[in-house]
Amino acid sequence: MTGIELNHKLELALQTPLRFEDEPLALIATAETVFFKLRIDITEDDDSIVLLMPTDIQTDLSQRTWTWLLTQCQNYYKERNLLK
């Protein structure tokens, strides 16, 4: 699996017309601001996923959107049996 594959999955998911509160995901999920700066760490001990983004992006995301992004990543890994 490559970062490009994960980015593509997130990009497709973020193009859906989902809204969290008044925050349209399409406005905050652009290639320049999210996909090429998103770093994903999987810890060896408990298979947890950590999403790291630059601070300027983090502050623009609501907690619900942040949680949704994390869920998308978890689903991606679970579908490929990379998480327990």
mmCIF file of the N, C-alpha and C atoms, coordinates in Angstrom:
data_MODEL
# 
_entry.id   MODEL 
# 
loop_
_atom_site.group_PDB 
_atom_site.id 
_atom_site.type_symbol 
_atom_site.label_atom_id 
_atom_site.label_alt_id 
_atom_site.label_comp_id 
_atom_site.label_asym_id 
_atom_site.label_entity_id 
_atom_site.label_seq_id 
_atom_site.pdbx_PDB_ins_code 
_atom_site.Cartn_x 
_atom_site.Cartn_y 
_atom_site.Cartn_z 
_atom_site.occupancy 
_atom_site.B_iso_or_equiv 
_atom_site.pdbx_formal_charge 
_atom_site.auth_seq_id 
_atom_site.auth_comp_id 
_atom_site.auth_asym_id 
_atom_site.auth_atom_id 
_atom_site.pdbx_PDB_model_num 
ATOM 1   N N  . MET A 1 1  ? 0.839   -1.179 0.000  1.00 0.00 ? 1  MET A N  1 
ATOM 2   C CA . MET A 1 1  ? 0.000   0.000  0.000  1.00 0.00 ? 1  MET A CA 1 
ATOM 3   C C  . MET A 1 1  ? 0.883   1.241  0.000  1.00 0.00 ? 1  MET A C  1 
ATOM 4   N N  . THR A 1 2  ? 0.487   2.222  -0.768 1.00 0.00 ? 2  THR A N  1 
ATOM 5   C CA . THR A 1 2  ? 1.252   3.459  -0.816 1.00 0.00 ? 2  THR A CA 1 
ATOM 6   C C  . THR A 1 2  ? 0.419   4.606  -0.269 1.00 0.00 ? 2  THR A C  1 
ATOM 7   N N  . GLY A 1 3  ? 1.101   5.680  0.045  1.00 0.00 ? 3  GLY A N  1 
ATOM 8   C CA . GLY A 1 3  ? 0.397   6.875  0.476  1.00 0.00 ? 3  GLY A CA 1 
ATOM 9   C C  . GLY A 1 3  ? -0.555  7.386  -0.587 1.00 0.00 ? 3  GLY A C  1 
ATOM 10  N N  . ILE A 1 4  ? -0.189  7.178  -1.844 1.00 0.00 ? 4  ILE A N  1 
ATOM 11  C CA . ILE A 1 4  ? -1.038  7.645  -2.940 1.00 0.00 ? 4  ILE A CA 1 
ATOM 12  C C  . ILE A 1 4  ? -2.372  6.910  -2.930 1.00 0.00 ? 4  ILE A C  1 
ATOM 13  N N  . GLU A 1 5  ? -2.334  5.592  -2.663 1.00 0.00 ? 5  GLU A N  1 
ATOM 14  C CA . GLU A 1 5  ? -3.578  4.831  -2.599 1.00 0.00 ? 5  GLU A CA 1 
ATOM 15  C C  . GLU A 1 5  ? -4.495  5.358  -1.508 1.00 0.00 ? 5  GLU A C  1 
ATOM 16  N N  . LEU A 1 6  ? -3.925  5.606  -0.342 1.00 0.00 ? 6  LEU A N  1 
ATOM 17  C CA . LEU A 1 6  ? -4.716  6.110  0.771  1.00 0.00 ? 6  LEU A CA 1 
ATOM 18  C C  . LEU A 1 6  ? -5.248  7.502  0.452  1.00 0.00 ? 6  LEU A C  1 
ATOM 19  N N  . ASN A 1 7  ? -4.413  8.345  -0.115 1.00 0.00 ? 7  ASN A N  1 
ATOM 20  C CA . ASN A 1 7  ? -4.849  9.690  -0.473 1.00 0.00 ? 7  ASN A CA 1 
ATOM 21  C C  . ASN A 1 7  ? -6.010  9.635  -1.461 1.00 0.00 ? 7  ASN A C  1 
ATOM 22  N N  . HIS A 1 8  ? -5.922  8.705  -2.422 1.00 0.00 ? 8  HIS A N  1 
ATOM 23  C CA . HIS A 1 8  ? -6.988  8.584  -3.418 1.00 0.00 ? 8  HIS A CA 1 
ATOM 24  C C  . HIS A 1 8  ? -8.291  8.169  -2.741 1.00 0.00 ? 8  HIS A C  1 
ATOM 25  N N  . LYS A 1 9  ? -8.219  7.225  -1.816 1.00 0.00 ? 9  LYS A N  1 
ATOM 26  C CA . LYS A 1 9  ? -9.427  6.785  -1.117 1.00 0.00 ? 9  LYS A CA 1 
ATOM 27  C C  . LYS A 1 9  ? -10.025 7.930  -0.308 1.00 0.00 ? 9  LYS A C  1 
ATOM 28  N N  . LEU A 1 10 ? -9.181  8.674  0.402  1.00 0.00 ? 10 LEU A N  1 
ATOM 29  C CA . LEU A 1 10 ? -9.683  9.807  1.178  1.00 0.00 ? 10 LEU A CA 1 
ATOM 30  C C  . LEU A 1 10 ? -10.268 10.873 0.261  1.00 0.00 ? 10 LEU A C  1 
ATOM 31  N N  . GLU A 1 11 ? -9.601  11.089 -0.866 1.00 0.00 ? 11 GLU A N  1 
ATOM 32  C CA . GLU A 1 11 ? -10.088 12.112 -1.789 1.00 0.00 ? 11 GLU A CA 1 
ATOM 33  C C  . GLU A 1 11 ? -11.474 11.741 -2.299 1.00 0.00 ? 11 GLU A C  1 
ATOM 34  N N  . LEU A 1 12 ? -11.670 10.481 -2.678 1.00 0.00 ? 12 LEU A N  1 
ATOM 35  C CA . LEU A 1 12 ? -12.976 10.047 -3.150 1.00 0.00 ? 12 LEU A CA 1 
ATOM 36  C C  . LEU A 1 12 ? -14.018 10.161 -2.049 1.00 0.00 ? 12 LEU A C  1 
ATOM 37  N N  . ALA A 1 13 ? -13.651 9.764  -0.849 1.00 0.00 ? 13 ALA A N  1 
ATOM 38  C CA . ALA A 1 13 ? -14.589 9.830  0.270  1.00 0.00 ? 13 ALA A CA 1 
ATOM 39  C C  . ALA A 1 13 ? -14.961 11.269 0.586  1.00 0.00 ? 13 ALA A C  1 
ATOM 40  N N  . LEU A 1 14 ? -13.986 12.162 0.492  1.00 0.00 ? 14 LEU A N  1 
ATOM 41  C CA . LEU A 1 14 ? -14.234 13.558 0.840  1.00 0.00 ? 14 LEU A CA 1 
ATOM 42  C C  . LEU A 1 14 ? -15.017 14.302 -0.236 1.00 0.00 ? 14 LEU A C  1 
ATOM 43  N N  . GLN A 1 15 ? -15.127 13.697 -1.422 1.00 0.00 ? 15 GLN A N  1 
ATOM 44  C CA . GLN A 1 15 ? -15.907 14.339 -2.480 1.00 0.00 ? 15 GLN A CA 1 
ATOM 45  C C  . GLN A 1 15 ? -17.400 14.070 -2.311 1.00 0.00 ? 15 GLN A C  1 
ATOM 46  N N  . THR A 1 16 ? -17.767 13.207 -1.382 1.00 0.00 ? 16 THR A N  1 
ATOM 47  C CA . THR A 1 16 ? -19.181 12.952 -1.136 1.00 0.00 ? 16 THR A CA 1 
ATOM 48  C C  . THR A 1 16 ? -19.799 14.186 -0.490 1.00 0.00 ? 16 THR A C  1 
ATOM 49  N N  . PRO A 1 17 ? -21.093 14.377 -0.659 1.00 0.00 ? 17 PRO A N  1 
ATOM 50  C CA . PRO A 1 17 ? -21.713 15.612 -0.158 1.00 0.00 ? 17 PRO A CA 1 
ATOM 51  C C  . PRO A 1 17 ? -22.023 15.565 1.337  1.00 0.00 ? 17 PRO A C  1 
ATOM 52  N N  . LEU A 1 18 ? -21.068 15.092 2.115  1.00 0.00 ? 18 LEU A N  1 
ATOM 53  C CA . LEU A 1 18 ? -21.265 15.041 3.555  1.00 0.00 ? 18 LEU A CA 1 
ATOM 54  C C  . LEU A 1 18 ? -20.979 16.407 4.159  1.00 0.00 ? 18 LEU A C  1 
ATOM 55  N N  . ARG A 1 19 ? -21.721 16.746 5.198  1.00 0.00 ? 19 ARG A N  1 
ATOM 56  C CA . ARG A 1 19 ? -21.456 17.988 5.916  1.00 0.00 ? 19 ARG A CA 1 
ATOM 57  C C  . ARG A 1 19 ? -21.449 17.679 7.402  1.00 0.00 ? 19 ARG A C  1 
ATOM 58  N N  . PHE A 1 20 ? -20.542 18.279 8.100  1.00 0.00 ? 20 PHE A N  1 
ATOM 59  C CA . PHE A 1 20 ? -20.526 18.192 9.548  1.00 0.00 ? 20 PHE A CA 1 
ATOM 60  C C  . PHE A 1 20 ? -20.762 19.604 10.047 1.00 0.00 ? 20 PHE A C  1 
ATOM 61  N N  . GLU A 1 21 ? -21.864 19.792 10.737 1.00 0.00 ? 21 GLU A N  1 
ATOM 62  C CA . GLU A 1 21 ? -22.287 21.111 11.162 1.00 0.00 ? 21 GLU A CA 1 
ATOM 63  C C  . GLU A 1 21 ? -22.375 21.987 9.907  1.00 0.00 ? 21 GLU A C  1 
ATOM 64  N N  . ASP A 1 22 ? -21.713 23.104 9.871  1.00 0.00 ? 22 ASP A N  1 
ATOM 65  C CA . ASP A 1 22 ? -21.774 23.956 8.682  1.00 0.00 ? 22 ASP A CA 1 
ATOM 66  C C  . ASP A 1 22 ? -20.497 23.890 7.867  1.00 0.00 ? 22 ASP A C  1 
ATOM 67  N N  . GLU A 1 23 ? -19.741 22.845 8.045  1.00 0.00 ? 23 GLU A N  1 
ATOM 68  C CA . GLU A 1 23 ? -18.426 22.771 7.416  1.00 0.00 ? 23 GLU A CA 1 
ATOM 69  C C  . GLU A 1 23 ? -18.451 21.816 6.227  1.00 0.00 ? 23 GLU A C  1 
ATOM 70  N N  . PRO A 1 24 ? -18.525 22.316 4.995  1.00 0.00 ? 24 PRO A N  1 
ATOM 71  C CA . PRO A 1 24 ? -18.482 21.423 3.837  1.00 0.00 ? 24 PRO A CA 1 
ATOM 72  C C  . PRO A 1 24 ? -17.082 20.830 3.683  1.00 0.00 ? 24 PRO A C  1 
ATOM 73  N N  . LEU A 1 25 ? -17.012 19.515 3.633  1.00 0.00 ? 25 LEU A N  1 
ATOM 74  C CA . LEU A 1 25 ? -15.707 18.857 3.555  1.00 0.00 ? 25 LEU A CA 1 
ATOM 75  C C  . LEU A 1 25 ? -14.950 19.239 2.293  1.00 0.00 ? 25 LEU A C  1 
ATOM 76  N N  . ALA A 1 26 ? -15.661 19.499 1.224  1.00 0.00 ? 26 ALA A N  1 
ATOM 77  C CA . ALA A 1 26 ? -14.981 19.831 -0.025 1.00 0.00 ? 26 ALA A CA 1 
ATOM 78  C C  . ALA A 1 26 ? -14.128 21.095 0.118  1.00 0.00 ? 26 ALA A C  1 
ATOM 79  N N  . LEU A 1 27 ? -14.525 21.991 1.001  1.00 0.00 ? 27 LEU A N  1 
ATOM 80  C CA . LEU A 1 27 ? -13.769 23.231 1.155  1.00 0.00 ? 27 LEU A CA 1 
ATOM 81  C C  . LEU A 1 27 ? -12.469 23.035 1.917  1.00 0.00 ? 27 LEU A C  1 
ATOM 82  N N  . ILE A 1 28 ? -12.417 22.025 2.785  1.00 0.00 ? 28 ILE A N  1 
ATOM 83  C CA . ILE A 1 28 ? -11.220 21.850 3.594  1.00 0.00 ? 28 ILE A CA 1 
ATOM 84  C C  . ILE A 1 28 ? -10.352 20.695 3.083  1.00 0.00 ? 28 ILE A C  1 
ATOM 85  N N  . ALA A 1 29 ? -10.850 19.923 2.139  1.00 0.00 ? 29 ALA A N  1 
ATOM 86  C CA . ALA A 1 29 ? -10.117 18.750 1.687  1.00 0.00 ? 29 ALA A CA 1 
ATOM 87  C C  . ALA A 1 29 ? -9.629  18.933 0.262  1.00 0.00 ? 29 ALA A C  1 
ATOM 88  N N  . THR A 1 30 ? -8.617  19.740 0.097  1.00 0.00 ? 30 THR A N  1 
ATOM 89  C CA . THR A 1 30 ? -8.016  19.917 -1.218 1.00 0.00 ? 30 THR A CA 1 
ATOM 90  C C  . THR A 1 30 ? -6.650  19.252 -1.221 1.00 0.00 ? 30 THR A C  1 
ATOM 91  N N  . ALA A 1 31 ? -6.175  18.924 -2.390 1.00 0.00 ? 31 ALA A N  1 
ATOM 92  C CA . ALA A 1 31 ? -4.877  18.255 -2.497 1.00 0.00 ? 31 ALA A CA 1 
ATOM 93  C C  . ALA A 1 31 ? -3.777  19.084 -1.858 1.00 0.00 ? 31 ALA A C  1 
ATOM 94  N N  . GLU A 1 32 ? -3.822  20.386 -2.052 1.00 0.00 ? 32 GLU A N  1 
ATOM 95  C CA . GLU A 1 32 ? -2.757  21.248 -1.536 1.00 0.00 ? 32 GLU A CA 1 
ATOM 96  C C  . GLU A 1 32 ? -2.767  21.308 -0.017 1.00 0.00 ? 32 GLU A C  1 
ATOM 97  N N  . THR A 1 33 ? -3.936  21.277 0.605  1.00 0.00 ? 33 THR A N  1 
ATOM 98  C CA . THR A 1 33 ? -3.994  21.494 2.044  1.00 0.00 ? 33 THR A CA 1 
ATOM 99  C C  . THR A 1 33 ? -4.042  20.229 2.867  1.00 0.00 ? 33 THR A C  1 
ATOM 100 N N  . VAL A 1 34 ? -4.526  19.129 2.285  1.00 0.00 ? 34 VAL A N  1 
ATOM 101 C CA . VAL A 1 34 ? -4.659  17.924 3.097  1.00 0.00 ? 34 VAL A CA 1 
ATOM 102 C C  . VAL A 1 34 ? -3.858  16.764 2.551  1.00 0.00 ? 34 VAL A C  1 
ATOM 103 N N  . PHE A 1 35 ? -4.128  16.327 1.339  1.00 0.00 ? 35 PHE A N  1 
ATOM 104 C CA . PHE A 1 35 ? -3.658  15.024 0.904  1.00 0.00 ? 35 PHE A CA 1 
ATOM 105 C C  . PHE A 1 35 ? -2.147  14.887 0.841  1.00 0.00 ? 35 PHE A C  1 
ATOM 106 N N  . PHE A 1 36 ? -1.442  15.934 0.466  1.00 0.00 ? 36 PHE A N  1 
ATOM 107 C CA . PHE A 1 36 ? 0.001   15.807 0.357  1.00 0.00 ? 36 PHE A CA 1 
ATOM 108 C C  . PHE A 1 36 ? 0.714   16.147 1.659  1.00 0.00 ? 36 PHE A C  1 
ATOM 109 N N  . LYS A 1 37 ? -0.051  16.602 2.657  1.00 0.00 ? 37 LYS A N  1 
ATOM 110 C CA . LYS A 1 37 ? 0.555   16.921 3.940  1.00 0.00 ? 37 LYS A CA 1 
ATOM 111 C C  . LYS A 1 37 ? 0.133   15.941 5.025  1.00 0.00 ? 37 LYS A C  1 
ATOM 112 N N  . LEU A 1 38 ? -0.821  15.072 4.703  1.00 0.00 ? 38 LEU A N  1 
ATOM 113 C CA . LEU A 1 38 ? -1.316  14.114 5.683  1.00 0.00 ? 38 LEU A CA 1 
ATOM 114 C C  . LEU A 1 38 ? -0.271  13.043 5.938  1.00 0.00 ? 38 LEU A C  1 
ATOM 115 N N  . ARG A 1 39 ? 0.068   12.835 7.195  1.00 0.00 ? 39 ARG A N  1 
ATOM 116 C CA . ARG A 1 39 ? 1.003   11.772 7.546  1.00 0.00 ? 39 ARG A CA 1 
ATOM 117 C C  . ARG A 1 39 ? 0.285   10.811 8.474  1.00 0.00 ? 39 ARG A C  1 
ATOM 118 N N  . ILE A 1 40 ? 0.431   9.542  8.212  1.00 0.00 ? 40 ILE A N  1 
ATOM 119 C CA . ILE A 1 40 ? -0.271  8.541  9.004  1.00 0.00 ? 40 ILE A CA 1 
ATOM 120 C C  . ILE A 1 40 ? 0.741   7.630  9.669  1.00 0.00 ? 40 ILE A C  1 
ATOM 121 N N  . ASP A 1 41 ? 0.610   7.492  10.971 1.00 0.00 ? 41 ASP A N  1 
ATOM 122 C CA . ASP A 1 41 ? 1.483   6.596  11.728 1.00 0.00 ? 41 ASP A CA 1 
ATOM 123 C C  . ASP A 1 41 ? 0.637   5.468  12.300 1.00 0.00 ? 41 ASP A C  1 
ATOM 124 N N  . ILE A 1 42 ? 1.115   4.254  12.131 1.00 0.00 ? 42 ILE A N  1 
ATOM 125 C CA . ILE A 1 42 ? 0.470   3.108  12.785 1.00 0.00 ? 42 ILE A CA 1 
ATOM 126 C C  . ILE A 1 42 ? 1.433   2.626  13.848 1.00 0.00 ? 42 ILE A C  1 
ATOM 127 N N  . THR A 1 43 ? 0.990   2.659  15.098 1.00 0.00 ? 43 THR A N  1 
ATOM 128 C CA . THR A 1 43 ? 1.871   2.205  16.173 1.00 0.00 ? 43 THR A CA 1 
ATOM 129 C C  . THR A 1 43 ? 1.891   0.682  16.192 1.00 0.00 ? 43 THR A C  1 
ATOM 130 N N  . GLU A 1 44 ? 3.046   0.132  16.433 1.00 0.00 ? 44 GLU A N  1 
ATOM 131 C CA . GLU A 1 44 ? 3.237   -1.316 16.357 1.00 0.00 ? 44 GLU A CA 1 
ATOM 132 C C  . GLU A 1 44 ? 2.503   -2.057 17.468 1.00 0.00 ? 44 GLU A C  1 
ATOM 133 N N  . ASP A 1 45 ? 2.435   -1.451 18.652 1.00 0.00 ? 45 ASP A N  1 
ATOM 134 C CA . ASP A 1 45 ? 1.918   -2.192 19.801 1.00 0.00 ? 45 ASP A CA 1 
ATOM 135 C C  . ASP A 1 45 ? 0.408   -2.393 19.779 1.00 0.00 ? 45 ASP A C  1 
ATOM 136 N N  . ASP A 1 46 ? -0.348  -1.381 19.384 1.00 0.00 ? 46 ASP A N  1 
ATOM 137 C CA . ASP A 1 46 ? -1.801  -1.537 19.464 1.00 0.00 ? 46 ASP A CA 1 
ATOM 138 C C  . ASP A 1 46 ? -2.518  -1.268 18.143 1.00 0.00 ? 46 ASP A C  1 
ATOM 139 N N  . ASP A 1 47 ? -1.760  -1.158 17.048 1.00 0.00 ? 47 ASP A N  1 
ATOM 140 C CA . ASP A 1 47 ? -2.364  -0.938 15.733 1.00 0.00 ? 47 ASP A CA 1 
ATOM 141 C C  . ASP A 1 47 ? -3.249  0.301  15.673 1.00 0.00 ? 47 ASP A C  1 
ATOM 142 N N  . SER A 1 48 ? -2.934  1.291  16.483 1.00 0.00 ? 48 SER A N  1 
ATOM 143 C CA . SER A 1 48 ? -3.729  2.512  16.409 1.00 0.00 ? 48 SER A CA 1 
ATOM 144 C C  . SER A 1 48 ? -3.189  3.395  15.285 1.00 0.00 ? 48 SER A C  1 
ATOM 145 N N  . ILE A 1 49 ? -4.061  4.253  14.799 1.00 0.00 ? 49 ILE A N  1 
ATOM 146 C CA . ILE A 1 49 ? -3.689  5.169  13.720 1.00 0.00 ? 49 ILE A CA 1 
ATOM 147 C C  . ILE A 1 49 ? -3.643  6.584  14.273 1.00 0.00 ? 49 ILE A C  1 
ATOM 148 N N  . VAL A 1 50 ? -2.601  7.301  13.916 1.00 0.00 ? 50 VAL A N  1 
ATOM 149 C CA . VAL A 1 50 ? -2.484  8.698  14.310 1.00 0.00 ? 50 VAL A CA 1 
ATOM 150 C C  . VAL A 1 50 ? -2.406  9.535  13.036 1.00 0.00 ? 50 VAL A C  1 
ATOM 151 N N  . LEU A 1 51 ? -3.266  10.523 12.946 1.00 0.00 ? 51 LEU A N  1 
ATOM 152 C CA . LEU A 1 51 ? -3.213  11.443 11.814 1.00 0.00 ? 51 LEU A CA 1 
ATOM 153 C C  . LEU A 1 51 ? -2.486  12.708 12.234 1.00 0.00 ? 51 LEU A C  1 
ATOM 154 N N  . LEU A 1 52 ? -1.510  13.102 11.454 1.00 0.00 ? 52 LEU A N  1 
ATOM 155 C CA . LEU A 1 52 ? -0.773  14.323 11.756 1.00 0.00 ? 52 LEU A CA 1 
ATOM 156 C C  . LEU A 1 52 ? -0.906  15.287 10.588 1.00 0.00 ? 52 LEU A C  1 
ATOM 157 N N  . MET A 1 53 ? -1.322  16.486 10.882 1.00 0.00 ? 53 MET A N  1 
ATOM 158 C CA . MET A 1 53 ? -1.416  17.520 9.851  1.00 0.00 ? 53 MET A CA 1 
ATOM 159 C C  . MET A 1 53 ? -0.756  18.781 10.376 1.00 0.00 ? 53 MET A C  1 
ATOM 160 N N  . PRO A 1 54 ? -0.341  19.658 9.472  1.00 0.00 ? 54 PRO A N  1 
ATOM 161 C CA . PRO A 1 54 ? 0.199   20.943 9.915  1.00 0.00 ? 54 PRO A CA 1 
ATOM 162 C C  . PRO A 1 54 ? -0.831  21.698 10.752 1.00 0.00 ? 54 PRO A C  1 
ATOM 163 N N  . THR A 1 55 ? -0.359  22.486 11.685 1.00 0.00 ? 55 THR A N  1 
ATOM 164 C CA . THR A 1 55 ? -1.242  23.188 12.615 1.00 0.00 ? 55 THR A CA 1 
ATOM 165 C C  . THR A 1 55 ? -2.257  24.067 11.899 1.00 0.00 ? 55 THR A C  1 
ATOM 166 N N  . ASP A 1 56 ? -1.857  24.716 10.831 1.00 0.00 ? 56 ASP A N  1 
ATOM 167 C CA . ASP A 1 56 ? -2.789  25.616 10.151 1.00 0.00 ? 56 ASP A CA 1 
ATOM 168 C C  . ASP A 1 56 ? -3.974  24.861 9.572  1.00 0.00 ? 56 ASP A C  1 
ATOM 169 N N  . ILE A 1 57 ? -3.773  23.605 9.202  1.00 0.00 ? 57 ILE A N  1 
ATOM 170 C CA . ILE A 1 57 ? -4.880  22.798 8.696  1.00 0.00 ? 57 ILE A CA 1 
ATOM 171 C C  . ILE A 1 57 ? -5.727  22.288 9.854  1.00 0.00 ? 57 ILE A C  1 
ATOM 172 N N  . GLN A 1 58 ? -5.064  21.814 10.895 1.00 0.00 ? 58 GLN A N  1 
ATOM 173 C CA . GLN A 1 58 ? -5.796  21.287 12.042 1.00 0.00 ? 58 GLN A CA 1 
ATOM 174 C C  . GLN A 1 58 ? -6.796  22.290 12.583 1.00 0.00 ? 58 GLN A C  1 
ATOM 175 N N  . THR A 1 59 ? -6.395  23.527 12.701 1.00 0.00 ? 59 THR A N  1 
ATOM 176 C CA . THR A 1 59 ? -7.276  24.521 13.311 1.00 0.00 ? 59 THR A CA 1 
ATOM 177 C C  . THR A 1 59 ? -8.480  24.826 12.435 1.00 0.00 ? 59 THR A C  1 
ATOM 178 N N  . ASP A 1 60 ? -8.414  24.503 11.152 1.00 0.00 ? 60 ASP A N  1 
ATOM 179 C CA . ASP A 1 60 ? -9.543  24.734 10.258 1.00 0.00 ? 60 ASP A CA 1 
ATOM 180 C C  . ASP A 1 60 ? -10.540 23.579 10.266 1.00 0.00 ? 60 ASP A C  1 
ATOM 181 N N  . LEU A 1 61 ? -10.191 22.490 10.905 1.00 0.00 ? 61 LEU A N  1 
ATOM 182 C CA . LEU A 1 61 ? -11.068 21.317 10.923 1.00 0.00 ? 61 LEU A CA 1 
ATOM 183 C C  . LEU A 1 61 ? -11.855 21.266 12.222 1.00 0.00 ? 61 LEU A C  1 
ATOM 184 N N  . SER A 1 62 ? -13.142 21.007 12.111 1.00 0.00 ? 62 SER A N  1 
ATOM 185 C CA . SER A 1 62 ? -13.920 20.787 13.326 1.00 0.00 ? 62 SER A CA 1 
ATOM 186 C C  . SER A 1 62 ? -13.567 19.408 13.886 1.00 0.00 ? 62 SER A C  1 
ATOM 187 N N  . GLN A 1 63 ? -13.890 19.182 15.138 1.00 0.00 ? 63 GLN A N  1 
ATOM 188 C CA . GLN A 1 63 ? -13.596 17.887 15.759 1.00 0.00 ? 63 GLN A CA 1 
ATOM 189 C C  . GLN A 1 63 ? -14.331 16.763 15.045 1.00 0.00 ? 63 GLN A C  1 
ATOM 190 N N  . ARG A 1 64 ? -15.556 17.017 14.620 1.00 0.00 ? 64 ARG A N  1 
ATOM 191 C CA . ARG A 1 64 ? -16.312 15.975 13.923 1.00 0.00 ? 64 ARG A CA 1 
ATOM 192 C C  . ARG A 1 64 ? -15.667 15.622 12.593 1.00 0.00 ? 64 ARG A C  1 
ATOM 193 N N  . THR A 1 65 ? -15.169 16.615 11.874 1.00 0.00 ? 65 THR A N  1 
ATOM 194 C CA . THR A 1 65 ? -14.506 16.343 10.601 1.00 0.00 ? 65 THR A CA 1 
ATOM 195 C C  . THR A 1 65 ? -13.203 15.581 10.822 1.00 0.00 ? 65 THR A C  1 
ATOM 196 N N  . TRP A 1 66 ? -12.452 15.982 11.837 1.00 0.00 ? 66 TRP A N  1 
ATOM 197 C CA . TRP A 1 66 ? -11.197 15.306 12.186 1.00 0.00 ? 66 TRP A CA 1 
ATOM 198 C C  . TRP A 1 66 ? -11.469 13.838 12.505 1.00 0.00 ? 66 TRP A C  1 
ATOM 199 N N  . THR A 1 67 ? -12.503 13.583 13.296 1.00 0.00 ? 67 THR A N  1 
ATOM 200 C CA . THR A 1 67 ? -12.880 12.219 13.652 1.00 0.00 ? 67 THR A CA 1 
ATOM 201 C C  . THR A 1 67 ? -13.293 11.439 12.413 1.00 0.00 ? 67 THR A C  1 
ATOM 202 N N  . TRP A 1 68 ? -14.011 12.095 11.516 1.00 0.00 ? 68 TRP A N  1 
ATOM 203 C CA . TRP A 1 68 ? -14.439 11.436 10.294 1.00 0.00 ? 68 TRP A CA 1 
ATOM 204 C C  . TRP A 1 68 ? -13.239 11.037 9.425  1.00 0.00 ? 68 TRP A C  1 
ATOM 205 N N  . LEU A 1 69 ? -12.259 11.918 9.324  1.00 0.00 ? 69 LEU A N  1 
ATOM 206 C CA . LEU A 1 69 ? -11.042 11.596 8.573  1.00 0.00 ? 69 LEU A CA 1 
ATOM 207 C C  . LEU A 1 69 ? -10.340 10.379 9.162  1.00 0.00 ? 69 LEU A C  1 
ATOM 208 N N  . LEU A 1 70 ? -10.241 10.347 10.484 1.00 0.00 ? 70 LEU A N  1 
ATOM 209 C CA . LEU A 1 70 ? -9.603  9.223  11.146 1.00 0.00 ? 70 LEU A CA 1 
ATOM 210 C C  . LEU A 1 70 ? -10.367 7.924  10.869 1.00 0.00 ? 70 LEU A C  1 
ATOM 211 N N  . THR A 1 71 ? -11.686 7.998  10.907 1.00 0.00 ? 71 THR A N  1 
ATOM 212 C CA . THR A 1 71 ? -12.510 6.822  10.627 1.00 0.00 ? 71 THR A CA 1 
ATOM 213 C C  . THR A 1 71 ? -12.266 6.318  9.215  1.00 0.00 ? 71 THR A C  1 
ATOM 214 N N  . GLN A 1 72 ? -12.150 7.234  8.247  1.00 0.00 ? 72 GLN A N  1 
ATOM 215 C CA . GLN A 1 72 ? -11.872 6.827  6.871  1.00 0.00 ? 72 GLN A CA 1 
ATOM 216 C C  . GLN A 1 72 ? -10.551 6.071  6.775  1.00 0.00 ? 72 GLN A C  1 
ATOM 217 N N  . CYS A 1 73 ? -9.545  6.555  7.485  1.00 0.00 ? 73 CYS A N  1 
ATOM 218 C CA . CYS A 1 73 ? -8.243  5.887  7.485  1.00 0.00 ? 73 CYS A CA 1 
ATOM 219 C C  . CYS A 1 73 ? -8.340  4.511  8.135  1.00 0.00 ? 73 CYS A C  1 
ATOM 220 N N  . GLN A 1 74 ? -9.027  4.436  9.259  1.00 0.00 ? 74 GLN A N  1 
ATOM 221 C CA . GLN A 1 74 ? -9.178  3.150  9.945  1.00 0.00 ? 74 GLN A CA 1 
ATOM 222 C C  . GLN A 1 74 ? -9.880  2.146  9.043  1.00 0.00 ? 74 GLN A C  1 
ATOM 223 N N  . ASN A 1 75 ? -10.933 2.584  8.373  1.00 0.00 ? 75 ASN A N  1 
ATOM 224 C CA . ASN A 1 75 ? -11.666 1.689  7.478  1.00 0.00 ? 75 ASN A CA 1 
ATOM 225 C C  . ASN A 1 75 ? -10.773 1.201  6.341  1.00 0.00 ? 75 ASN A C  1 
ATOM 226 N N  . TYR A 1 76 ? -9.961  2.096  5.811  1.00 0.00 ? 76 TYR A N  1 
ATOM 227 C CA . TYR A 1 76 ? -9.052  1.736  4.726  1.00 0.00 ? 76 TYR A CA 1 
ATOM 228 C C  . TYR A 1 76 ? -8.121  0.608  5.151  1.00 0.00 ? 76 TYR A C  1 
ATOM 229 N N  . TYR A 1 77 ? -7.533  0.758  6.340  1.00 0.00 ? 77 TYR A N  1 
ATOM 230 C CA . TYR A 1 77 ? -6.601  -0.257 6.819  1.00 0.00 ? 77 TYR A CA 1 
ATOM 231 C C  . TYR A 1 77 ? -7.313  -1.550 7.193  1.00 0.00 ? 77 TYR A C  1 
ATOM 232 N N  . LYS A 1 78 ? -8.477  -1.437 7.814  1.00 0.00 ? 78 LYS A N  1 
ATOM 233 C CA . LYS A 1 78 ? -9.228  -2.638 8.209  1.00 0.00 ? 78 LYS A CA 1 
ATOM 234 C C  . LYS A 1 78 ? -9.654  -3.449 6.998  1.00 0.00 ? 78 LYS A C  1 
ATOM 235 N N  . GLU A 1 79 ? -10.074 -2.763 5.935  1.00 0.00 ? 79 GLU A N  1 
ATOM 236 C CA . GLU A 1 79 ? -10.489 -3.452 4.708  1.00 0.00 ? 79 GLU A CA 1 
ATOM 237 C C  . GLU A 1 79 ? -9.352  -4.282 4.134  1.00 0.00 ? 79 GLU A C  1 
ATOM 238 N N  . ARG A 1 80 ? -8.147  -3.881 4.399  1.00 0.00 ? 80 ARG A N  1 
ATOM 239 C CA . ARG A 1 80 ? -6.975  -4.591 3.858  1.00 0.00 ? 80 ARG A CA 1 
ATOM 240 C C  . ARG A 1 80 ? -6.294  -5.452 4.911  1.00 0.00 ? 80 ARG A C  1 
ATOM 241 N N  . ASN A 1 81 ? -6.999  -5.688 6.011  1.00 0.00 ? 81 ASN A N  1 
ATOM 242 C CA . ASN A 1 81 ? -6.478  -6.515 7.106  1.00 0.00 ? 81 ASN A CA 1 
ATOM 243 C C  . ASN A 1 81 ? -5.137  -6.031 7.632  1.00 0.00 ? 81 ASN A C  1 
ATOM 244 N N  . LEU A 1 82 ? -4.943  -4.723 7.629  1.00 0.00 ? 82 LEU A N  1 
ATOM 245 C CA . LEU A 1 82 ? -3.717  -4.154 8.164  1.00 0.00 ? 82 LEU A CA 1 
ATOM 246 C C  . LEU A 1 82 ? -3.887  -3.748 9.621  1.00 0.00 ? 82 LEU A C  1 
ATOM 247 N N  . LEU A 1 83 ? -5.149  -3.746 10.070 1.00 0.00 ? 83 LEU A N  1 
ATOM 248 C CA . LEU A 1 83 ? -5.441  -3.506 11.480 1.00 0.00 ? 83 LEU A CA 1 
ATOM 249 C C  . LEU A 1 83 ? -6.164  -4.721 12.029 1.00 0.00 ? 83 LEU A C  1 
ATOM 250 N N  . LYS A 1 84 ? -6.022  -4.936 13.333 1.00 0.00 ? 84 LYS A N  1 
ATOM 251 C CA . LYS A 1 84 ? -6.707  -6.069 13.951 1.00 0.00 ? 84 LYS A CA 1 
ATOM 252 C C  . LYS A 1 84 ? -8.190  -5.797 14.060 1.00 0.00 ? 84 LYS A C  1 
# 
